[in-house]
Structure formats: C-alpha cells, structure tokens
Amino acid sequence: MLFIKEKEDGVVFKVRVQPRASMNKLVGLHGDALKIRLTAPPVEGEANEACRTFLAGLLSVARSQVSITSGSTGRNKTIKVTGVDMEKAKKAFGL
C-alpha cells in the first residue's frame, strides 16, 4: 500500500526511481513507494529533475510544485506536491 499523506497545502508520498530505463513510466508499487522508471542517468541531478518533470506531468501541475524533500542522492525519495489533494494524486497514480 502506498505511503501517502495529505498536508494542508498538498500531498507527500514515497517513490523508488530506476534511472537509465528505456522509457519514462510509472510501473506500480515497490513496497510502500511508487516505482518510476526514468530514462535520465543518476548524475548531476538529472534523474531528480526528470522525476520532478514526470510527476508534474502525471499530476497536471507545474514542475515548481513538485519537490524532493528527502533522498535526493538515492533511489528512494520522498516527494511533496503542492496544490494537489490525496484523491487527485491516487487517481493520477491509478490507485
């Protein structure tokens, strides 16, 4: 089951990123996190920016509304998206 919390200004959830994949894709769940495959390599923040861009598109928000609150140097990350409620996030993730 996905770890997702609703805050007063948005939602917080966990993701597991697989860099250098053949295409950007939401794969499903990895434990309590969303598993996301990204084409970007994990160097100089490229995968982090690709993750923010991918999630912004998925949730139909501006990239500036998506931030990585922890895990910026690893595969497991905590993401905060402002301006989105839990219902919209779950629908976008197919849950």
N, C-alpha and C positions, 0 to 999 in steps of 0.2 A: 504494500500500500504506500502510495506517495506521501512523503513528508511535505505538507503544505500548510502554511499558517497565514491567516488573514490579519493584516495590520490595518490601522486606521487610514493609511494612505496607499495601500496596495497589498501585495502578497509576497511571501518569502517561501522558497522551495529549494530542494536539492537537485543537482544534476551531476551526471557522470559523463565526461566528454571523451570520445575516442577520436583523436586527431588523425590526419592523413588518411581519411576514408575516401572511397570513390565518389561519394556524393554527400551533401548535407541532408540529414534525415533524422527524424525523431523515431527511435527504434522501439521504445517501450519503457519498461521499468527495469532498473538494476537495484535490487533491494528496495530501499525507500526513496530512490532517486530516479529522475527521468534519465534515460540513456540517449545521448545525442551523438551522432556521427558527423564529423566535420571534415571538410577537405583541407583546411588550413593546417600547417605544421605547428607544433608546440614551441615555436621560437619567437622571441621578442614580442610576446603578447598577441601574435597573430590568431591563435586559436581562441583566446579570450574575446577578441574583437569579433571574430566570426560567430562565436557563441552568442554574444550580445545582439548582433545583427540578425541571426537566425531566430532567436527568441522574440525579438521585437516584431519581426515579420509574422511569426506564428500567432502572436497576441494582438496584432494590429495596433501597435504603439510605436512611438518614436524610440530610436536606439538610446537616446539620452535618459529614457525612463527605466532602462534595464541596467542594473549594476551588479557587479560581483562583490559580495560582502565578505566572503572568505574563500580560500582555496585557489587564489589566482595563479599559483605556481604548480598546482597538481591537477589531477583528473577529476577529483571530487570537489565540487564547488557549491556554494550557497548563493542563490540569486535573489535579488529583490527587484520587483517590478512595481512601479507606482502607477496609480490610475487604473488598476485592474482589480476586480473582486474575485473571490475564490471560485464562484460559479463560472465566470468567463474563462478563467485560467483552466479549470478542469475540462470545460467544453473544448477549448483550443487544443488541449493535450489528448483529447479522446477518452477521457475518464468518466 
